[in-house]
Amino acid sequence: MAEISDLDKNRVVEQHLVWQLRQERGRIQELERQEAEDRRRAAVAREENAWRVEPKGTGHRDYAVLHRGGCTLGRRGGLIPRAQAVLALSEDYIRCCKICTPETGLKGNQ
């Protein structure tokens, strides 16, 4: 039986390590994709559970508009919590968006 040289043994080890490295890089890429998706979902959930007041003067209006956080019409203005959205409903100069209807779920629990 012929003996395997040290060079051949080391080549086999190298090939195995290259394979392992490819596997690990693939796993890292998958984990990075999962983390990015988790961050995206968390941002969407945060927006959906918040509200936004679009400042008056936007679109040549003389009133501000209350939107749900995820409404694509009300991208100006920062997110506000539920308590502030409830207060905003009582303001005369703030109207509710007719598309996303942010008052749904707010009026019953003031």
C-alpha positions in Angstrom: 0.0 0.0 0.0 1.4 3.4 -1.0 1.7 6.0 1.7 0.1 9.4 1.2 2.6 12.2 1.2 2.4 15.1 3.6 1.8 17.4 0.6 -1.2 15.4 -0.5 -2.6 15.3 3.0 -2.3 19.0 3.3 -4.0 19.6 0.0 -7.0 17.5 1.1 -7.1 19.5 4.4 -7.0 22.7 2.4 -9.8 21.6 0.1 -11.9 20.7 3.1 -11.2 24.1 4.7 -12.1 26.0 1.5 -15.4 24.1 1.4 -16.0 24.9 5.1 -15.2 28.6 4.5 -17.7 28.7 1.6 -20.4 27.1 3.8 -19.7 29.5 6.6 -19.8 32.5 4.2 -23.2 31.3 2.9 -24.5 31.0 6.4 -23.3 34.5 7.3 -25.1 35.9 4.2 -28.3 34.1 5.2 -28.1 35.5 8.7 -27.5 39.0 7.4 -30.5 38.7 5.1 -32.6 37.5 8.1 -31.4 40.4 10.3 -32.2 42.9 7.6 -35.7 41.4 7.2 -36.2 41.5 10.9 -35.2 45.2 11.1 -37.6 46.0 8.2 -40.5 44.2 9.8 -39.8 45.9 13.1 -39.8 49.3 11.4 -43.1 48.5 9.7 -44.7 47.3 13.0 -43.5 50.4 14.7 -45.1 52.6 12.1 -48.3 50.6 12.1 -48.6 51.1 15.8 -48.0 54.8 15.7 -49.6 57.9 14.1 -48.2 60.9 12.3 -49.3 64.5 12.1 -48.6 66.0 8.7 -48.0 69.8 9.3 -50.5 72.3 8.0 -49.4 74.2 4.9 -48.4 70.9 3.2 -50.2 70.8 -0.1 -51.5 74.3 0.4 -53.9 73.4 3.3 -54.7 75.5 6.3 -55.0 72.5 8.5 -52.8 69.6 9.7 -53.7 66.0 8.9 -53.5 63.0 11.3 -52.4 59.8 9.5 -51.7 56.2 10.6 -47.9 55.8 10.9 -47.8 53.6 7.8 -49.9 55.8 5.5 -48.0 56.6 2.4 -49.8 60.0 2.1 -48.5 61.4 5.3 -44.7 61.0 5.2 -44.0 64.4 6.6 -43.9 64.7 10.4 -42.5 62.3 13.0 -44.3 59.4 14.5 -46.3 60.0 17.7 -47.7 57.6 20.2 -51.3 56.7 20.7 -51.9 59.2 23.6 -50.8 62.1 21.4 -52.9 60.9 18.5 -55.9 60.9 20.8 -55.2 64.5 21.8 -54.7 65.4 18.2 -58.3 64.3 17.4 -59.6 67.0 19.7 -57.8 69.8 18.0 -59.8 71.9 15.6 -56.9 72.5 13.2 -56.2 68.8 12.7 -58.3 66.7 10.4 -58.1 62.9 9.8 -56.8 61.4 6.6 -59.7 60.1 4.6 -57.6 57.3 3.2 -56.0 55.7 6.2 -58.8 56.7 8.7 -56.5 57.1 11.8 -59.4 57.8 14.1 -60.5 54.1 13.8 -59.5 52.6 17.1 -58.7 55.9 18.8 -62.2 57.4 19.5 -63.6 54.5 21.5 -60.8 54.5 24.1 -60.2 58.1 24.9 
